[in-house]
């Protein structure tokens, strides 16, 4: 086997034929690792970053496993002064929410340690390793941690983030019956009231109305998460998601279930489909209808649409919000891993400053020992 580190766009694009096929074989499959996502991300956000995609090839040159990595700074804060080795799409303005290596399930003990040689081989180019949103259940996780301990310092889990999840039933009737009584009654009451007072419909965005509906959804999202609060609606981010949605909504890889009053969108959920999972990415609803709990009614309709497609898990992705707790019955974690170049003065200075800040009254450490 041969280790190949791809540093140019031509080498990156040459991986397209095998990329999704490798992902399909991996234990962790996620839309944030799909070719459409990573290639479009690189088109839109590559400025300031260099590719460090690591590939294990067989003796015929065919890729056996891929570590989708890049080197560059964070976009804000003190970390913008550090060069990070991180996941492709794991740093910058738009970040993937579940990221990993592409390794066929069962072959992680054989292939992942080879991929991890990149930490040492490119050690002169980075001051920190920052692998954000690695699923805790990933079979690659222990091998990555082991490799970091061999060639870095200060390695560990910077943050573990809970992702609330809804286990879906085979029908809405079955699912609704299992909801807590108060939650079930409130959903019914508010939905009936909305139907009585308005020309109300529950719909799915289609190819025919996609362009107009995407604009409506962005406007609804901005009512609650304006620029500066949500990166989803910044100009570059929205261009990325609009281009992605134009590919994935028609194919069914993305979904946008929405509520309409008088034909106008008043609430909706934008998310992605991967296998038998729906990953809830963004929410938008009209402020003037807040008394109907439009966010909850939008989730209700999205859950029903997922069950029609025979999906089994509704992942609400990272973020601690009460409404997520009210819907979920289970959860899973994603981890932000960090480690530092032991010979880097800049890395040592950063860690010293951070340590001193955490000693100040009122501060708290988010670092967990790995």
C-alpha positions, -999 to +999 in steps of 0.1 A: +000+000+000+011+036-007+004+068+012-004+098-010-009+133+002-029+154-023-021+191-023-036+204-055-071+207-070-064+184-099-056+156-075-086+164-054-110+163-084-095+130-096-109+114-065-145+122-075-153+087-090-143+069-058-152+094-031-189+086-024-183+049-030-157+049-002-182+068+020-209+042+013-185+015+027-177+035+058-191+029+093-201+066+096-219+080+067-228+117+067-239+142+041-211+165+052-186+141+037-204+136+004-185+147-028-211+173-036-206+190-001-168+189+001-162+199-036-187+227-034-172+238+000-138+240-015-150+260-045-167+286-022-144+287+008-109+276-002-092+310+003-066+308+030-066+270+031-043+244+015-054+208+007-039+180+027-061+151+015-044+119+025-051+087+005-041+051+011-038+034-023-034-002-033-006-014-056-027-005-086-031+031-074-068+026-064-078+045-033-086+023-003-092+050+023-092+089+024-086+114+052-103+146+039-080+172+055-068+207+049-045+233+066-055+268+075-066+292+102-099+296+120-119+326+107-121+345+140-106+347+175-071+341+186-070+308+166-069+328+134-031+332+142-026+294+142-023+271+112-046+242+119-047+207+103-084+199+102-112+183+083-120+196+049-151+218+056-144+216+094-130+251+096-142+284+081-175+301+077-196+270+069-187+239+089-199+203+086-216+189+116-204+152+114-170+147+099-147+117+097-122+097+076-135+076+047-124+040+057-143+008+048-160-006+079-139-033+096-106-021+080-100+008+104-072-010+125-054-016+092-059+016+073-066+045+097-031+044+114-016+047+079-038+078+071-027+092+105+009+094+094-001+127+078+001+143+113+038+137+114+046+141+077+031+176+076+041+186+111+062+216+099+031+232+083+007+233+112+008+245+148-024+227+159-046+198+149-083+206+151-107+178+141-141+192+147-174+172+149-160+137+149-188+113+158-180+096+191-191+062+177-166+064+148-143+034+147-116+058+135-117+078+167-094+056+189-068+053+161-067+090+155-063+097+193-035+071+195-017+087+165-020+122+180-005+111+213+026+098+194+035+131+176+017+160+194+013+176+228-018+187+246-040+162+227-075+156+239-112+164+235-117+202+234-155+198+235-181+171+234-214+182+220-247+165+225-269+159+194-305+153+204-322+126+182-358+115+176-365+078+170-391+076+143-420+052+141-436+037+111-465+062+111-475+095+127-503+079+146-480+055+163-454+082+169-479+107+183-493+082+207-459+079+224-455+117+229-459+131+264-495+140+269-491+177+273-468+180+242-493+159+221-523+180+232-505+213+225-495+202+190-530+191+181-546+223+196-523+247+179-524+229+145-563+229+146-564+265+156-540+274+127-562+255+103-594+272+116-581+307+112-561+304+080-559+289+046-533+264+059-513+237+040-484+213+047-462+209+017-427+198+005-405+219-018-404+205-053-382+212-083-409+233-098-411+258-069-376+254-055-361+288-064-389+309-049-393+286-018-356+288-010-358+326-009-388+324+013-371+301+037-340+323+040-363+353+048-380+333+075-347+322+090-335+358+090-364+369+112-350+350+141-313+346+132-301+377+114-266+382+098-241+381+126-261+356+146-265+328+120-238+321+095-264+303+074-276+336+058-244+354+052-239+360+015-212+334+009-229+308+031-263+312+015-247+310-020-232+277-009-264+263+005-285+275-024-262+257-048-262+226-027-300+226-024-304+230-062-285+196-064-299+178-035-336+188-032-345+173-066-326+141-059-341+137-024-308+140-006-321+172+010-357+180+022-375+212+029-409+204+044-428+236+050-461+251+062-480+276+040-507+301+047-524+316+017-498+299-004-469+317+014-443+298+034-447+305+071-425+278+086-400+252+074-372+228+081-341+224+059-321+192+063-304+163+047-311+126+041-284+100+046-293+064+046-323+060+070-315+093+088-327+129+085-302+155+097-321+187+107-299+216+097-319+249+099-354+262+109-374+292+099-409+305+108-429+337+105-429+359+136-465+371+132-477+335+138-456+328+169-487+321+190-492+289+170-457+276+179-447+275+143-413+259+151-429+229+168-455+226+140-427+227+114-409+199+132-441+179+135-446+181+097-409+173+090-411+142+113-442+130+094-425+135+061-395+115+073-417+086+083-434+086+049-399+080+035-393+052+060-365+071+078-357+059+113-337+087+130-342+124+131-309+139+142-312+175+155-274+180+152-253+200+178-270+228+198-286+229+232-321+242+229-352+234+250-373+225+220-349+198+209-351+182+244-389+183+242-389+162+210-360+138+215-358+104+232-321+097+226-289+114+217-254+109+204-222+130+206-197+147+183-163+155+195-139+184+188-104+170+190-073+192+195-036+187+197-005+209+193+028+209+175+053+203+204+081+223+187+059+254+178+066+285+199+033+300+186+013+270+197+030+271+232+022+308+235-014+302+225-018+274+251-002+295+278-025+325+272-055+302+271-045+286+304-041+320+321-075+331+309-091+300+324-076+308+357-094+341+358-124+344+381-157+335+363-140+315+335-145+278+330-126+253+310-143+234+282-113+211+277-118+174+286-089+151+290-087+124+264 
